[in-house]
Amino acid sequence: MILQKGQTILLGRRAHGQYKGAWCIPCGHMEWGEEVRAAARREFLEETGLQVEVGPVYTVHSNFHDPESLTVGIWFQGTLIGGSLQAADDLDEVDYFPLDALPEPLAFPTDKLVLDQLRQES
């Protein structure tokens, strides 16, 4: 996740599937044999056009929103190092939002947990 000055966060709007039109922290799935930080870098670039340096783990949550596919989400702190902001892949829009004025709806309950935690810490 990318925070600017601890007050705005980059979110993307889902372009497809059951979460179409809902907002999320850019995310994705690991490929077989892929290291978790490499997957985070790749997914962030694929969805936002931005290159990031993946930093420490911010938080980890179990994802129970899809009973057909139980997963674990890992949210990393990240630093922007290049690229050009543009929605792609699973997202049709990307933008920075103030933590106190987030778009709705959010796609995933775990993103709400992460965003609530960020608001409490800011």
Secondary structure as UniProt FT lines:
FT   STRAND          3..4
FT   TURN            5..7
FT   STRAND          8..14
FT   HELIX           17..19
FT   TURN            20..21
FT   STRAND          23..24
FT   TURN            32..33
FT   HELIX           36..48
FT   STRAND          50..63
FT   TURN            67..68
FT   STRAND          71..83
FT   TURN            89..90
FT   STRAND          91..98
FT   TURN            99..100
FT   HELIX           109..121
//
